[in-house]
Amino acid sequence: MLERNKLTRDDISGWVGHPGGPAVITATCEALALSALALQHTRRSLAQIGNLSSASVLFLLDHFRVQVRPEAGSYGLLIAMGPGFCAEAVLLRW
């Protein structure tokens, strides 16, 4: 997805990842070659409120909008996971 949009991981200012569990978060970081800090908000959400199922990424998206407030025009990536370990991603422009 990033390549199609002429972007790299370094162009993404905010990673909004589904907090399926500690192993899922770690696997996401490893698979996408992200630092542990990239999903720090996801880890914090899991620790504070747990896995909200499908609503997790929407809760995190609101957290980014209200508290993180990425720079206007910067890019983000929302990664959602569902049943049977399916995954979807949405490229965001803050």
KACORDA-V292878 format. One record per residue. N is the residue number from 1. SS is DSSP state (@ for helix, = for strand, . for the rest). PHI is phi in whole degrees, -180 to 180 (none if undefined). Layout:
n/ss/phi
N/SS/PHI
N/SS/PHI
This chain:
n/ss/phi
1/./none
2/./-64
3/@/-60
4/@/-59
5/@/-101
6/./56
7/./-125
8/./-126
9/@/-55
10/@/-66
11/@/-80
12/=/-90
13/=/-90
14/=/-145
15/=/-106
16/=/-105
17/=/-111
18/./-67
19/./-88
20/./-64
21/./157
22/@/-55
23/@/-68
24/@/-67
25/@/-64
26/@/-62
27/@/-64
28/@/-63
29/@/-61
30/@/-66
31/@/-65
32/./-100
33/./53
34/./-102
35/./-73
36/@/-61
37/@/-69
38/@/-59
39/@/-111
40/@/-62
41/@/-70
42/@/-66
43/@/-62
44/@/-63
45/@/-62
46/@/-61
47/@/-68
48/@/-85
49/@/-127
50/./85
51/./-88
52/./-92
53/@/61
54/@/-60
55/@/-75
56/@/-55
57/@/-70
58/@/-70
59/@/-61
60/@/-67
61/@/-61
62/@/-66
63/@/-58
64/@/-63
65/@/-62
66/@/-89
67/@/-104
68/@/-78
69/./50
70/./-58
71/./-61
72/./-56
73/./90
74/./-77
75/=/-103
76/=/-136
77/=/-135
78/=/-102
79/=/-121
80/=/-112
81/=/-128
82/=/-136
83/@/-60
84/@/67
85/@/54
86/=/-88
87/=/-139
88/=/-133
89/=/-135
90/=/-130
91/=/-80
92/=/-108
93/=/-127
94/./-69
